[in-house]
Amino acid sequence: MKLFSHHTRQERDWIMYDVGNSALVLLSTTVVPIYFNALAAETTDSAGLVAQWGMAQTVASLIVALLMPVLGSLADYRGNKIKFFIGFFATGLVACFCQALPVSAAVFLAIFVVATVGLNSSMTFYDAMLVDITDDERMDDISSAGFAWGYIGSTVPFVACIALIFGGPALLGLDSMLCTQLSFVITGIWWLCFTVPLLRSYRQVHYKRSEDARAEVLDTFRGLARTMRDIFHDRRLFVFLVAFFFYIDGVHTVIAMATSYGSALGIDSTHLILALLVTQFVAFPSAVAYGRLADRFGTLTMILVAVVAYCGIVGFAAFFLKTATEFWVLAVLVGLFQGGIQALSRSYFGKIIPKDRANEYFGFYDIFGRYASVMGTLLVSVVTAATGSAELGVLSIAILLVVGFVMLLLMPKEHGEPAGA
């Protein structure tokens, strides 16, 4: 394909997995909260819906954060990375299909948690594959391309899903709930199709060696202690992870709660879904541009720009988001910075860690990212439930973004490294 002519086969197949899994990410942040609200609306008020949705996100994030360091360390041994990737991908895929079953709101939420754990865990091993499929010089570009093509590619099944949801009842005579349930089947098939190429071509280049499985398990727990010590003594890596812990909280919380928040404000579901579809189209060129701007101005500089932007986005959501028009504005703003900050955080981290222990380090990267998500969604849920105000819940995460920004400014540089490199 000419679009990928400057990419190797492994780079292209790695990017394609983002096209596959992003379809479920998009569905989970748009249709799924609305579907859950419809299932639970008769027994729960708007504040309760936001609180329950935030708690489900919190539980899923907590599970992933607890699992990934140990499993990530095991995955660093030769041949293990792809095995763990397949295991969690398959778990997420089965749960994705199971969300199509006609069940109660509570059961659906439990299945959603399993699907989210499978998806996000597979993405941890996927992130660690980055060090195997490309080199440091191309890492910003490839990581950004993954997010960019994921955004635009995910719109294909998503458009099919919303066409079915909105057109199915009138054109096909199908129940609207059934149409929504079928969207999980469409999304699961898409995810599977774009995962197969990576499964065929991926080869683990960087790995730890061991003589037997027992030695791997024993070394895993010794290695975790060693890695924690190494991270703590590497000041640049440690401060970056702390900064990441705070600023990615704002990013993940906005992504996870946007549709639920908009729905609770009474914004029509059609506007919510179409506005977030626009986010995907805006995010495509923005993520590509971020990769190129990082080459010119430095990866850290562009991350700082995105953190400042997200502070503005959170303030806008808390103080001005009331109508569908304002939600469209929010969707565009998120699209401008979402992919860039995620892609450059991933690639920057990939550059500064030992390549043969990538999964182990990305396991800790996931801890910082997932516990930030735990804190953010939990904070929104608690503040919203305590005050009865979803607006105050959203505003409560702004301080975390500010702390992350300050920590990035304080991050020590290597000798001779320019600011913002």
N, C-alpha and C positions, 0 to 999 in steps of 0.2 A: 504494500500500500504506500502511495506517494506521501501520505500524511505522516507516515512513520519511517520514511526513507533514511533518516539520520539516526534511527534507533536500531540496536541489535535485536535479534529475535527474542532474547530473554528480557530485554528492556521493554519491548512491545507487549509480550505476554504478561509481564508484571503489571504494566499500565492497564491492561485489559481487565485484570481482576478488580481494579478500582471501578471500572465501568460496571462490572457485575454487582459488587457488593453495595455500591452507591444507590442502586435501585431500591434496595431494602432500607437503606438509611433514609432516603427521600420519603418512601412510603411511611416509615416509622415516625417521621417528624411532621407529617401532614395528615394523611388519611387516618392513621392508627389512633391518634389522640381524639379525633372527631368521632371515630367509630366507638371507642371506649366511652366517650361522653354520652353517646346515644344509648349504649347499653346500660349505663349507670345513672342516667339523668333522672329517672323516676324516684330514685331513693337518695340522691346526693345533690346538695346545692353547688353553686359555681365554685365557691372557695374550696369545698370538699373535693371537687373534681381535680382542681389544680394540685391540692395537697396529695391526693392519692397517686396521681400521675407522677409527681415529683418523687414520691416515696418509692415507686416501682423503679424509676431511673436510678435512685440511690442504691437500692438492693442489688440491681444488676451490676452497677459500677463497683460496688464493694466486693462482690464475688470475683469479678475479673481481677481486681487489684490484689486480692489474696492469693489467687491461683498463679498469676503470671510469673512472679520471681522464681518460684520453685520449678514450674514447668519450663520456663524460659531457659533456666540453667541446664536442665536436662536436654533441651532442644539444641543446645550448642554442640552436642556430640554428633559425630558424622551420621548422617541419614535420619536424625531424629526430627529436624525442623519440619520437614515435609509431612511426617507422620502426625505430629501434633496439629499442624495446619489442617490436614484432611479431617482429623477427628472433630475439631471445633467447627470447621466449615459444615461438615455433615450434620452435626447437632443443630446448628443454626438453620440449616436448610429444612430439616424435618420439622422443626418448630415453626418455621415460616409457613409451611404448608398446613400445619395444625391450627394456625390462627384462622384458617378458613372454616373451621368447624363451628357449628351453631352452639355456643356455650354461654354460660353466665358471665357477667362482667368480671367477677373475681377469678374465675377459671381462665378467662381470656388474659387477664393481667398477669397471671402466673406463667402462661405460655409465652407471653410477650417477654417476660424476664428471661426465660430460657433462650428464646431466639436472640435476644440482645447479648446475652453472655456468649453464645456461640459465634455471633457476628463479630463482636468486639475482640474476643480472644483470637479468632482467626486473623484479625487485622494486626494484632501484636506480632504474630509470627510473620505475617506479610510485610510489616514494616522492617523487621530484622532481615528479610530477604534482600532489602535494598543494597546492603553491603556486598552481597554475592553477585548481583546482576549488573553492577556498574562500578565506576571508580569515583574518588572524591571530587574530581574536577567536573564530573557530569551529574553529581548527586542532586544539586539544587534544581537543575533542569528536569531530571527524570522524576524527582519527587513532586515537583510542581505539575508536570505533565500528567502524573497519576491522578492528582486531585482535579485538574482541569478536565480531562477526558471523562473522569468519573461523574463530574457535574453534568456535562452535556450528554453523555451516553445514558445516564439514568433517566433522562427525560423521555426516552423512547417508550419503555414499558409504562412509565408513569402517565404519559398522555393516553396510552391504551387503557390504563386502569380508570382514569377519571372520565374518559369517554364512555366506558362501560357503566360507571357509577351514575353519571348524570344522564346518559342516553339510554341505558338498558331498560329502565322502567317504561319509558314511552315507546321506544322503538322495538323492543324485544318482549315486552310484557313481563319482565323479570322484577322480582322484589328488590328494592334498593339495598337492603341488607345483604341479600344473596350476591348482588353485583359487587358490593364491597368485599365480601368473602372471596369471590373469584379473583379479586385483585392480588391476593396473597399467592395464589397459584401462578398467575402470570409473572409476578415478581420473582418467585422461587425458580421458575424455569429459566428466566433471564440470567439470574445469578449463577445457576449451574452451567449454562452455556459459556459464559465468559470466564469461568474458573478452569474449565478443562484444558485450555492451552497452557496455562501456568503449570498445571499438574504434569503435563507432558514434557515441558522444556526445562523446568527448574533443576539446577544442580547446586548443592551446597559447597561453596568454595572455601569458606573460612569455617573451621570447626576445631573443637578440642578432641584429643585422642584419649581412648581408654581401652583396657583389655577385656573388660566384661561388664555386664549390666549392673552387677553389684557394686563395682568400683564407681560406676557413673552415679549411682544413687548416693553413695557415701561422699563422693567428691562434690556432689551438688550442694549439700548442706555446708560443707567446708567452703565451697566456692562462694556461696551467698555471703558468708561472713567476710571473706576476702574482698568481694566486690563492694560491699558496704564500706569497708575500710578504705579501699582504693578511691571510691567516689568522694568520701569525706576528705581525704588528703589531697585530692585534685581540686583546688579551690575554684578554678574556672568551671569545671563540670558540676561541682556541688552547688555553686551559686546559680548557675543556669537552671538546674533542676528545681531549685527552690523558687526561682522566678517563674519558671514554667508552671509549677504547681499553682501559683496564684493567677497568672494571666489566662491560662487555658481554662480555668474555672469559668470565667466570664463567657468565653467562646462556647464551651460545651453547654452551659446553662441556657444561653440564648437559643442555641440550636434545639436543645431538648424541650424547652418550655414555650417556645414562640407560638406554636399552633394552639396548644392548650390554653395559654394566656389569652390569645386573641379570641378563641371560642368562648372562654369565660366572660369576656367583655361584651359578648353578643354579636360579634362580627360574623357575617354570613359565611358558611363553610366554603361556598364557591369562591369568594374573594380570598379566603385564607389559602386555599389550594393553588389557585391561579397565581397569586402573588408570590408564593414560595416556588412555583415553577419558574417565574421570572428570575428568582434568586439563582437558579441553576444556570440560566443563560448568561447572566451577568458574571457569575463566578468563573465561567470557562475562560474568557479572555483575561480576566483579572488574575487568576492563578498563574497563567502562562506569563503574563507581564511581571508578576512578582518574581518568578524565577529569573527573568532577564534583568530586572532591576537589582536583584541581589548580586548579580555578577558585577554590576556597575557601582553600586553604593554600599555593598556589604550586606551579608545575611542578617546580622544583628540590627543594623539600622532599619531595615525593612520590617523586622519583627516589632521594633519600637513604634514605628509608624502605625502598624496595625493595632497595637495595644491602645494607643491614644484614640484611634478611631472607634474601638470597641467601648471605651469610656463614654464617648459621645453617643453611641448606639444605645447603651443601657440608660443613659439620661433621657434620651428621646423616648424610649419605650415607657419609662416610668412617668414622665411629665406630660407627654404630648400624645401618646398612642390612645386614641379613643374611637376612631372611625376606620372604615375599610381603606380610605385613601391614605391615611397615615400608616396603616399596616403595609400598604404597597411601598411606601417610602422606606419603611423599616426593612422590608425584604430586599430592596435594591442595595441599601447600605450594607447589610449583612453579606450580600453577594460580592461586594467590592473587596472585602477583607478576609472573609472566612477561609477560603482555600489557601490564600497566601500565607497566613499566619500558621496554619496547620502544616503546610508543605515545608516551609522553611524551618519550622521547629524540628520536624522529623529529619530533614537533611543535615541541619547543623549538628544535631545530636549524633547522627551517623558518622560525621566527620571526626568527632573528637573522642570516640570510644575505641577500644581494642576490637578489631574486626573479628577475631576468632572467638570472642565472647559477646557477640552482638545481641543474641537472644537474651542472655543474662542481663545485659545492660538495658535492653529495651523492655525487659520485664520490670525493672525499676523505673524506667521512663513511664511505663504504663501505670505503675503504682502512683507516681506523682500526678499523672493525668487523671486517673480514675478516682483517686481520693479527692482531688480537686473537684471532680464532678459530684462525688458524694457530698462534699461540703457545700457546693453551690446549690444543687437541687434540694438538699436537706434544709439549707438556710432559707431558700425561697418557700419551701413547704411550711416550715415552722413559723416564719414571720407572717406568711399569708394566713395560716390557721389561727395564729395568736391575735392578729389585728383585724382579720376579715377583709384585708385590703391586698389584692394581688399587686397593685402598683408599688406598695412599700416592699413587698416580697422581691420584686424585680430590682428595685433601687438598692436593696441590701447587699448586692454583689459588687457594687461599684468600687468599694474600698479594696477588694481583692485585686482588681485590675490595677489600681494605683500602686499597691504594694509590689506587684509583679513588675511594673514599669521601673520603679525605683531600684529593685534588685538587679534588673538588667543593666541599669546605668552603673551600678556598683561592681559589676562582674569584672574580675581581673583579666587582663589580656596577656597572651604569651609575649615573650620578648620579641620586639620588632613588629608585632601585630598592630595594624592600624585600628582606631576606634571604629566600631561598627562592622568589623570584618566578618 
